[in-house]
Amino acid sequence: MKNKTIRIALTKGRLENKTVDLLDKIGYDVTELREKGRRLILSIPGEDIEVVLAKAADVITYVEHGVCDIGVVGKDTIMEHGGKFFEISDLGFGRCKFALAGKKGSNFYEGYGVKTVATKYPEVTRSFFENKGMDVDIVKIEGSVELAPLVGLADGIVDIVETGTTLKENGLEVWEDVAPISARLIVNTVSMKLKQQRIAEIVKQIEEYYRVPDEAIQDALTEANEKSPDFVNAMLNAVENITAFHNRQKREGFCVTEENGVIMGQRVRGLDKVGLYVPGGTAAYPSSVLMNAIPAKIAGVKEIIMVTPPLKDGTANKDILVAAALCGVDKIYLAGGAQAVAALAYGTEEIPRVSKIVGPGNIFVATAKKLLYGTVDIDMFAGPSEILVFADETANPTYLAADLMSQAEHDKLASAIMITTSMDIAVRTQAEIERQSAYLSRKDIIDYSMTNYGAIIVSEDKDYAIELANKLAPEHMEVVAENPTEYIGKIDNVGSLFLGQYSPEPLGDYYAGPNHVLPTSGTARFFSPLGVESFLKRSSYICYTKDALLDAADDIILIAEREKLTAHANSIRVRKEG
């Protein structure tokens, strides 16, 4: 291999085909790769690039030992085998997940005995349960892992799940997601130094492909206008309401000039660059784009960089693109997971480094944001969604049930609690939950959430409801009572307060104007909702005259010396004596 030649190892099979498609799209001649026959080492005409085809685990070996400079391999192989290399990019394709699964209707975590888990990935499985502080017996399986719980070999399995069809056909179900999987770009540590410029060029070409062109964003908006004008109009109405509310949060700097000539003030301006993480695929929330981007724009943020995982076809969710177009997101990159968060925090050849990262995500995204806090600012440490409803005897149980479930459907860990002064309301609301949940698409999630983290409490004392609310400091609270506005000044610890039977929580999620990015897990005791202030930074300035400083000198020296900071005192004294 020539010293300047870049050798790329590709995982044979589906990832190989997807990678070849990617190389084709960014402008390489891939004719030889598509017509390879039985050859395992191929070249790209006109480029200093060789391509090696290998099994997944061997790709890591070749890159780690330096016989290949770059590799494309699944995150599953990286997690199982490890190795010394740089993991550069999430390529977005080959998406699936590690999941804990077993017999439908069973509860893996019941009982006290040591559970047995069958898997092809013992290291992934071991790490998963160690992080839970749980001992398990791991049985390595080479063939169909799904057989293990069916024949009584294991209580559950950890395996790669794409659609879940095989599990369903064998009477199994996913109990818990373990980790997301997708194709990753890895680079040899020595090659990164010796061939840095050429590797950076290739990586940039790949990452540039994952930037969504401005034309594609506008095309998505044009298409939506043609095919779904009602959706676009609804989004525009939401934009108008959200903008109007957040415009009232603007803050101005100030400058004060005293009679003695002293000038002091505060300068307020928007952050330079902000990163916005937006989930893609089935969990695509265009409303989150609006709630994060609009206050940032109002604050004067110079550039909003959005990252979102691509769909299976390698494109962005069009509803998200529509939302981005409507609120002025500057750049969009097809990247997801913890890697996308890291790219925003540290910057790459293509993705700019930002000062703050906002937006929702799964546990991996949330953890990445938490770990990177300090390197960048973040919106908040978000936990599962929660709602507290206070209802008196005038409330409508049909509405109450619907509102409780609107939060329960978010997540199995979501919390939906109601406290009421009426036993009749409590009984009828429970009946409505059972009736309405039967026809809802996320019934299983709702049932789990309501069973494990939901409650209906009956109390004759209204003051108790207020006391409980302030202790719980809920993300959302509804007051459905005869005179709901009387509670505005009484509920001190809450993310967002919804008053009356015609102010349901989804109104705040999508439309009314106040932000739906709210403090969770009791943090409303000291955190506030996302808003314009979240994207501002303040700095002060001071300009004293000589006479003004001399007037203050003795006081400053006295305080400084009291704190035993003699250099501070000296800084003043030399001016006093000079």
C-alpha positions in Angstrom: 0.0 0.0 0.0 1.4 3.4 -1.0 2.0 5.7 1.9 -0.5 8.3 0.7 -3.2 5.8 -0.2 -6.2 5.7 2.1 -7.5 2.2 2.7 -11.1 1.9 3.9 -12.5 -1.3 5.4 -16.2 -1.9 4.8 -18.4 -4.4 6.6 -19.7 -6.9 4.1 -23.4 -7.2 3.5 -26.0 -4.5 4.1 -23.6 -1.9 5.5 -21.3 -2.5 2.5 -24.2 -1.7 0.1 -25.3 1.4 2.0 -21.7 2.7 2.2 -21.2 2.2 -1.5 -24.4 4.1 -2.1 -23.0 6.9 0.1 -19.7 7.0 -1.7 -21.6 7.2 -5.0 -23.8 10.1 -3.8 -20.8 12.2 -2.7 -19.2 11.8 -6.1 -16.9 8.8 -6.2 -16.8 6.3 -9.1 -18.0 3.1 -7.4 -18.3 1.0 -10.6 -15.6 -1.5 -9.4 -17.3 -1.8 -6.0 -20.6 -2.7 -7.5 -19.1 -5.2 -10.0 -16.6 -6.7 -7.5 -17.2 -10.4 -8.2 -15.2 -12.3 -5.5 -12.5 -9.7 -5.1 -12.0 -8.4 -1.6 -9.6 -5.5 -2.3 -10.9 -2.8 -4.7 -10.0 0.6 -5.9 -11.9 3.8 -6.7 -10.7 5.2 -10.1 -9.0 8.6 -9.9 -8.7 8.6 -6.2 -6.0 7.5 -3.7 -8.5 5.2 -2.1 -8.5 1.3 -1.7 -11.5 -0.5 -0.3 -11.2 -3.7 1.7 -14.3 -5.9 2.3 -14.3 -7.8 5.6 -16.6 -9.2 8.3 -17.6 -6.7 11.0 -15.3 -7.8 13.7 -12.4 -7.9 11.3 -13.0 -4.3 10.2 -12.2 -3.2 13.8 -9.1 -5.4 13.8 -7.8 -4.0 10.5 -8.4 -0.4 11.6 -7.0 -1.0 15.1 -3.8 -2.5 13.7 -3.3 0.1 11.1 -3.6 -2.0 7.9 -6.7 0.1 7.1 -7.0 3.8 7.9 -10.8 4.1 8.0 -13.5 1.6 8.7 -17.3 1.5 8.4 -18.8 -0.8 11.0 -22.0 -1.2 13.1 -22.2 0.3 16.6 -23.1 -3.2 17.8 -19.7 -4.6 16.8 -17.9 -1.6 18.5 -19.8 -2.2 21.7 -19.1 -5.9 21.8 -15.5 -5.9 20.7 -14.2 -2.5 21.7 -10.7 -1.5 20.4 -8.4 1.5 20.2 -9.5 3.9 17.4 -11.4 7.1 16.9 -15.1 6.9 16.4 -15.7 9.9 14.1 -19.3 9.9 12.8 -22.7 8.3 13.1 -23.4 7.6 9.4 -27.2 7.3 10.1 -27.9 4.1 8.1 -28.1 0.5 9.4 -30.4 1.7 12.2 -31.7 -0.8 14.7 -31.3 -1.4 18.5 -30.1 -3.7 21.2 -33.1 -4.8 23.2 -34.0 -6.9 26.2 -36.8 -9.2 25.2 -38.7 -12.3 26.4 -42.1 -14.0 26.6 -45.0 -11.7 26.1 -46.7 -10.7 29.3 -43.7 -11.8 31.5 -41.9 -9.5 33.9 -38.1 -10.1 33.8 -37.5 -8.1 36.9 -40.0 -10.0 39.2 -38.6 -12.2 41.9 -35.2 -12.4 43.7 -33.3 -15.1 41.9 -30.5 -14.6 39.5 -31.9 -14.3 36.0 -30.4 -16.1 32.9 -30.0 -14.1 29.7 -29.1 -15.6 26.3 -27.3 -13.5 23.7 -24.8 -13.3 20.9 -23.4 -10.2 22.6 -22.1 -11.1 26.1 -20.1 -8.0 26.6 -23.0 -5.7 25.7 -25.3 -7.7 28.0 -22.8 -7.7 30.8 -22.3 -4.0 30.6 -26.0 -3.3 30.5 -26.8 -5.2 33.7 -23.7 -4.0 35.5 -24.9 -0.5 35.0 -28.2 -1.6 36.6 -26.2 -3.1 39.5 -27.8 -6.5 38.7 -26.2 -9.9 38.6 -27.3 -12.2 35.7 -26.1 -15.5 34.2 -25.1 -14.9 30.6 -25.4 -17.8 28.1 -23.8 -17.1 24.7 -25.8 -18.4 21.7 -24.5 -18.6 18.1 -27.8 -19.3 16.4 -31.4 -18.1 16.8 -31.4 -16.4 20.2 -35.2 -16.3 20.2 -35.3 -20.0 21.0 -33.7 -19.6 24.4 -36.7 -18.4 26.4 -39.1 -20.7 24.4 -37.2 -23.9 25.4 -36.5 -22.7 29.0 -32.8 -22.0 28.6 -33.1 -18.3 29.6 -35.5 -15.9 31.3 -34.8 -13.3 28.6 -32.6 -12.4 25.6 -30.5 -9.4 24.6 -30.4 -9.2 20.8 -30.5 -6.8 17.8 -34.1 -5.8 17.0 -35.0 -4.0 13.8 -38.7 -4.4 13.2 -39.6 -6.8 16.0 -41.4 -9.1 13.6 -39.4 -12.2 14.5 -40.0 -11.6 18.2 -43.8 -11.3 17.7 -44.0 -14.4 15.5 -42.4 -16.4 18.3 -44.6 -14.9 21.1 -41.9 -12.6 22.4 -41.8 -8.9 23.0 -39.3 -6.1 23.8 -39.2 -5.3 27.5 -36.5 -2.6 27.4 -34.3 -0.9 24.9 -30.6 -1.4 25.6 -28.8 0.8 23.1 -29.4 2.3 19.6 -27.3 0.9 16.7 -26.2 2.4 13.4 -23.2 2.4 11.1 -20.2 4.3 12.4 -17.1 5.8 10.8 -13.9 4.8 12.7 -10.3 5.9 12.1 -6.9 4.5 13.1 -5.2 6.6 15.8 -1.9 6.8 13.9 -3.4 7.4 10.5 -5.3 10.3 12.0 -1.9 12.0 12.7 0.1 10.9 9.6 -2.7 11.2 7.1 -4.7 13.9 8.9 -5.3 16.2 5.9 -6.5 13.5 3.5 -8.7 11.7 6.1 -10.2 15.1 7.1 -11.1 15.7 3.4 -12.8 12.4 3.2 -14.6 12.8 6.5 -15.7 16.3 5.5 -17.1 15.0 2.2 -19.1 12.4 4.1 -20.4 14.9 6.7 -21.2 17.4 4.0 -23.5 14.8 2.5 -25.3 14.7 5.8 -26.0 18.4 5.8 -29.5 18.9 4.5 -29.3 21.3 1.5 -31.3 24.6 1.9 -33.2 23.6 -1.3 -34.4 20.4 0.4 -35.7 22.3 3.3 -37.6 24.7 1.1 -38.8 21.8 -1.1 -40.3 20.2 2.0 -42.2 23.4 2.8 -43.4 23.7 -0.7 -44.6 20.1 -0.8 -46.4 20.5 2.5 -48.1 23.6 1.2 -49.4 21.6 -1.7 -50.3 18.3 0.0 -51.0 19.4 3.6 -52.0 23.0 3.6 -54.0 22.6 6.8 -50.9 21.3 8.6 -48.8 24.2 7.4 -51.5 26.7 8.5 -51.8 25.1 11.9 -48.0 25.4 12.3 -48.1 29.0 11.2 -50.8 29.8 13.8 -48.6 28.1 16.4 -45.6 30.1 15.3 -47.6 33.3 15.6 -48.7 32.4 19.2 -45.3 31.2 20.4 -43.6 34.3 18.9 -46.1 36.7 20.5 -45.6 35.2 23.9 -41.8 35.0 23.8 -41.5 38.6 22.4 -42.8 39.7 25.8 -39.7 38.1 27.4 -37.2 40.3 25.7 -34.7 42.0 27.9 -32.8 45.2 27.4 -29.4 46.3 28.7 -29.0 49.5 30.7 -26.5 52.3 31.2 -26.4 54.6 34.2 -24.4 57.8 34.5 -23.9 59.1 38.0 -23.4 62.8 38.9 -19.8 62.1 39.7 -19.1 60.9 36.2 -19.2 57.1 36.9 -20.7 55.1 34.1 -22.0 51.6 34.7 -24.3 49.3 32.8 -25.2 45.9 31.6 -25.0 44.5 28.0 -27.5 41.8 27.0 -27.1 39.9 23.7 -27.9 36.5 22.2 -25.5 33.6 22.1 -23.3 33.2 19.1 -24.3 29.6 18.0 -26.9 27.2 19.5 -27.3 23.5 18.8 -30.8 22.0 18.5 -31.3 18.3 18.8 -34.5 17.0 17.3 -35.5 13.3 17.4 -36.4 11.8 14.1 -38.2 8.7 12.8 -41.3 7.7 14.6 -40.6 10.0 17.5 -40.5 13.2 15.4 -41.8 16.3 17.1 -42.0 19.4 14.9 -43.5 21.3 17.8 -40.2 21.0 19.6 -38.4 22.7 16.8 -40.7 25.7 17.2 -40.4 25.8 21.0 -36.6 25.8 20.9 -35.8 27.8 17.8 -38.3 30.7 18.1 -37.1 32.0 21.5 -33.5 31.6 20.3 -34.3 33.7 17.3 -36.0 36.3 19.4 -33.0 36.4 21.7 -30.8 37.2 18.8 -28.8 34.0 18.5 -26.7 34.4 15.4 -26.9 30.8 14.1 -29.1 27.8 15.0 -27.5 24.4 14.1 -30.0 21.5 14.1 -29.1 17.8 14.2 -31.7 15.1 13.6 -31.3 11.4 12.9 -32.1 10.4 9.3 -35.0 8.1 8.4 -34.2 4.6 7.0 -34.0 6.0 3.5 -31.3 8.4 4.6 -33.5 11.6 4.4 -34.8 13.9 7.1 -38.3 13.8 8.5 -40.2 16.2 6.3 -42.4 17.6 9.1 -39.3 18.5 11.0 -37.9 20.3 7.9 -41.2 22.2 7.6 -40.9 23.4 11.2 -37.3 24.3 10.6 -38.2 26.4 7.6 -41.0 28.2 9.4 -38.8 29.3 12.3 -35.6 30.0 10.5 -33.2 27.2 11.5 -29.9 28.0 9.7 -28.3 24.6 9.1 -29.5 21.0 9.5 -27.3 17.9 9.7 -28.5 14.3 9.5 -26.9 13.0 12.7 -28.3 11.5 15.9 -27.5 10.0 19.3 -24.8 10.9 21.7 -22.4 11.4 18.8 -24.4 14.3 17.4 -24.4 15.9 20.8 -20.7 15.6 21.0 -20.2 17.0 17.5 -22.2 20.1 18.5 -20.2 20.4 21.8 -16.7 20.1 20.3 -17.2 20.8 16.6 -16.2 18.8 13.6 -14.8 19.6 10.1 -18.4 20.4 9.1 -20.6 20.8 12.2 -19.8 24.0 14.0 -19.1 24.1 17.7 -22.0 25.7 19.6 -22.3 27.4 23.0 -25.5 25.7 24.1 -27.4 22.5 23.2 -31.2 22.3 23.6 -33.8 19.8 22.6 -35.3 16.5 23.7 -33.8 13.0 23.2 -33.6 9.5 24.5 -31.5 8.4 27.6 -28.3 8.4 25.6 -28.9 12.0 24.3 -29.9 13.2 27.7 -26.8 11.6 29.3 -24.5 13.1 26.7 -25.9 16.5 27.4 -25.5 16.1 31.1 -21.8 14.9 30.7 -21.0 17.8 28.4 -22.5 20.5 30.7 -19.7 22.9 31.4 -18.2 22.3 27.9 -21.4 23.8 26.6 -24.5 25.0 28.3 -27.7 22.9 28.1 -31.4 23.6 28.5 -32.0 21.4 31.5 -31.7 17.9 32.9 -34.9 16.5 31.5 -36.7 13.5 33.2 -39.9 11.6 32.3 -43.0 13.8 31.6 -45.4 14.4 34.4 -48.7 16.0 35.2 -50.6 16.8 38.4 -54.4 17.5 38.1 -56.4 19.2 40.8 -60.2 18.8 40.3 -63.2 19.7 42.3 -66.7 18.4 42.0 -67.4 20.7 39.0 -64.8 18.9 36.8 -65.7 16.7 33.8 -64.3 13.2 34.3 -64.1 12.6 30.6 -61.8 15.6 30.2 -59.7 14.6 33.3 -59.1 11.1 32.1 -58.0 12.3 28.6 -55.6 14.8 30.1 -54.0 12.3 32.5 -53.4 9.9 29.6 -52.0 12.7 27.3 -49.0 12.6 29.6 -48.9 8.9 30.4 -48.5 8.1 26.7 -45.2 9.8 26.5 -43.2 7.2 28.4 -43.7 4.1 30.6 -41.9 6.2 33.3 -44.3 9.2 32.9 -46.2 10.3 35.9 -49.9 11.2 35.9 -51.5 12.1 39.2 -54.9 13.6 40.1 -56.1 14.9 43.4 -59.8 15.7 43.8 -62.2 16.7 46.5 -64.9 14.4 45.1 -65.0 10.6 45.4 -67.6 10.6 42.6 -65.2 12.4 40.3 -62.4 10.0 41.3 -64.5 6.9 40.5 -65.8 8.2 37.2 -62.4 9.4 36.0 -60.9 5.9 36.6 -63.8 4.4 34.6 -63.1 6.9 31.8 -59.4 6.0 31.7 -60.3 2.4 31.2 -62.9 3.3 28.5 -60.8 5.8 26.5 -57.4 3.9 26.7 -59.0 1.0 24.9 -59.0 2.8 21.6 -55.7 4.7 21.9 -52.6 3.6 19.9 -50.2 3.8 22.9 -52.5 1.9 25.3 -49.7 -0.4 26.5 -47.5 2.5 27.5 -50.5 4.3 29.1 -51.5 1.2 31.1 -47.9 0.7 32.4 -47.5 4.4 33.3 -50.8 4.7 35.1 -50.3 1.4 36.9 -46.8 2.1 38.2 -46.5 5.9 38.3 -50.1 7.1 38.3 -52.5 7.8 41.2 -55.9 9.3 42.0 -56.1 10.9 45.5 -59.3 11.9 47.2 -59.0 14.7 49.8 -61.7 17.1 51.1 -59.0 19.7 51.8 -58.2 22.0 48.9 -55.2 23.4 50.8 -53.7 19.9 50.8 -53.8 20.0 47.0 -51.8 23.2 46.9 -49.3 21.9 49.5 -48.8 18.7 47.5 -48.4 20.6 44.3 -45.7 22.9 45.7 -43.9 19.8 47.2 -44.1 17.8 43.9 -43.2 20.9 41.8 -44.7 19.2 38.7 -43.8 19.9 35.1 -47.5 20.5 34.2 -50.4 21.2 36.5 -54.0 21.5 35.6 -56.5 23.2 38.0 -60.0 22.2 37.0 -62.1 23.9 39.5 -65.0 26.4 39.8 -62.7 29.4 40.2 -59.3 28.2 38.7 -57.7 31.6 38.5 -57.7 32.0 42.3 -54.8 29.4 42.4 -52.4 31.4 40.2 -50.7 33.1 43.2 -50.8 29.9 45.3 -48.9 27.5 43.1 -45.3 28.6 43.4 -43.4 25.5 42.1 -44.7 24.5 38.7 -43.4 24.4 35.1 -46.6 25.4 33.5 -50.1 26.0 35.0 -53.3 25.2 33.0 -56.5 26.8 34.4 -60.0 25.6 33.8 -61.6 22.7 31.9 -60.9 24.2 28.5 -57.1 24.7 29.0 -55.8 21.1 28.6 -52.1 20.4 28.7 -51.8 19.7 24.9 -52.8 23.3 24.4 -49.4 24.2 25.9 -47.5 21.5 24.0 -48.5 22.8 20.6 -50.2 26.1 20.3 -51.0 28.6 23.1 -47.6 30.3 23.2 -45.8 29.5 26.5 -42.9 27.1 26.0 -43.4 23.4 26.4 -39.7 22.8 27.5 -40.3 22.6 31.2 -38.4 21.5 34.4 -39.2 18.0 35.5 -38.5 15.7 38.5 -39.2 18.4 41.0 -36.7 20.9 39.6 -39.5 23.5 39.1 -38.5 24.5 42.6 -35.5 26.3 41.1 -35.7 25.9 37.3 -37.8 27.9 34.9 -39.3 27.0 31.5 -37.1 27.5 28.4 -37.5 31.0 27.1 -35.7 34.0 25.5 -33.5 34.4 28.6 -32.2 30.9 28.1 -30.4 32.1 25.0 -29.1 35.4 26.4 -25.8 36.2 28.1 -25.2 39.3 30.2 -22.0 41.2 31.0 -21.5 44.4 33.0 -19.2 47.3 32.4 -17.8 49.9 34.8 -16.1 53.3 34.0 -15.0 55.3 37.0 -13.3 58.7 37.0 -10.2 59.4 39.0 -12.1 61.4 41.6 -14.8 58.8 42.0 -12.1 56.1 42.5 -10.3 58.2 45.1 -13.6 58.7 47.0 -14.1 54.9 47.2 -10.5 53.9 47.7 -10.4 53.7 51.5 -13.5 51.5 51.6 -12.1 49.1 48.9 -8.7 48.8 50.6 -10.4 48.1 53.9 -12.5 45.3 52.5 -9.7 43.8 50.5 -7.3 43.8 53.5 -10.0 42.3 55.7 -10.1 39.4 53.1 -6.3 39.3 53.2 -6.1 40.0 49.5 -3.3 42.5 49.7 -2.7 42.6 45.9 -6.3 43.8 45.5 -5.7 46.5 48.0 -2.4 47.4 46.3 -4.2 47.9 43.0 -6.2 50.7 44.6 -3.5 52.1 46.8 -1.0 52.7 43.9 -3.6 54.9 42.2 -4.4 56.7 45.5 -0.8 57.4 46.1 0.1 58.2 42.5 
